[in-house]
Amino acid sequence: MRIIFMGSPDFAVPTLDALVAAGHEVIAAYTQPPRPAGRGKAERPTPVEIRARDLGIEVFSPKSLRREDDHAAFEALDADVAVVAAYGLILPQPILDAPMIGCLNVHASLLPRWRGAAPVQRAIMAGDDCAGVTIMQMEAGLDTGPMLLKRAIEIEEKNAAQLIEELANLGASMMVEVLADLPSFEPIPQPEEGVTYAAKISKEEARIDWSRPARELKRHVQGLSPFPGAWFEANGERIKLLAAEGARGHGAPGQLLDQELTIACGDGALRPTLVQRAGKGAMTAEEFLRGFPIAEGTILQ
C-alpha cells in the first residue's frame, strides 16, 4: 500500500519501522515541527523525523493542517491510507477524507476507555489492571471512530515508559496485521458506556500530595515515571520520585520517618527507591540522602 505515516514521539517509531519491514511504500512522514529541548534549547526533531530521514522518507512538519494549501499537498500524495500513531495534531475533515481508505490510528488504550492525550499514564494512575492498543478508523471526534482490532496486556508493576514501549511494539504488529487483510476487520462502533478521557498531565498535577493514601501515590509515581516525573520539595529543592514501594509507618502527611527515606502519607507510608535531583542522574534513596541530608521529622512539601 501507498502509506502516509503520521506520528511524532518514540511510541510511533515501531509502527513506522513495521510498515517499511512489511513491504509497504511509505511515501511521506508527517510529524510535529522541531522544538527547543535540553539546556541549550536547541531545536530537536521528533523521533519520527529522525527515523524517517534515516529510512529515506520525505518528511513534512507543518505547525497545523488547517490551511487549504496543506490539504491540497496532502491529497496530492495520492495515498491509499494514512497511518497515525501519536501525531499530536488534530486532523481536519479534508485530511481524513484524502486517502482512498481513510486514516487508521494506533491508540494506546482499550477504547472507549482513555480517549485523549495521556492514556497510558492515566491507566496506571487509575489502578487499571490492563492497558492495551486499539486500531481504529479515524473520524472528526476525539478518538471516537469505529474499532478494527483491540488487544490488552497486564500493567502489573510497569512504569509508564516500560508500558509505552510494550504497547508501541504491540500496536506496530497489530497495524501490520490489519493492513495485511483489511476487509476481514469489520469496523465496530465504540460503545457509549465506559467512555473516559485521558487529559494531558500538567506539571502541577505531577506534584505529590502526601495527604493521599500510599497505594494511590505509588501508582501516581509509577504512571509518571520517568517523564514528567512525580515530584516533591525538600529543603527548597524540587525532587523527582521515579520509583517507590509501600512501607510501614505513620505520621503527618509528608513527614520523613527515618533515614531510609520513608515518608508518611494520608494512609500508610511510601519509601522512594529511585529519585532524581535537578541536573543530576537517577539515584537510590541511600545515595540521595548521603549527598542531601534531611532531618527525620521534616515535613516534605
Secondary structure, DSSP 4 states (H G I P E B T S, - for coil): -EEEEEE-SGGGHHHHHHHHHTT-EEEEEE-PPPEEETTTTEEE--HHHHHHHHTT--EE--S-S-SHHHHHHHHHT--SEEEEES--S---HHHHHSSSS-EEEEESS-TTTTEES-HHHHHHHTT-SEEEEEEEE--SSTT-SPEEEEEEEE-TT--HHHHHHHHHHHHHHHHHHHHHTGGGS--BPPPSTT--EEPPPPTTTTB--TTSBHHHHHHHHHHTTTTT-EEEEETTEEEEEEEEEEE----STTBB-STT--EE-SBSEEEEEEEEETTS-EE-HHHHHHHS---TT-B--
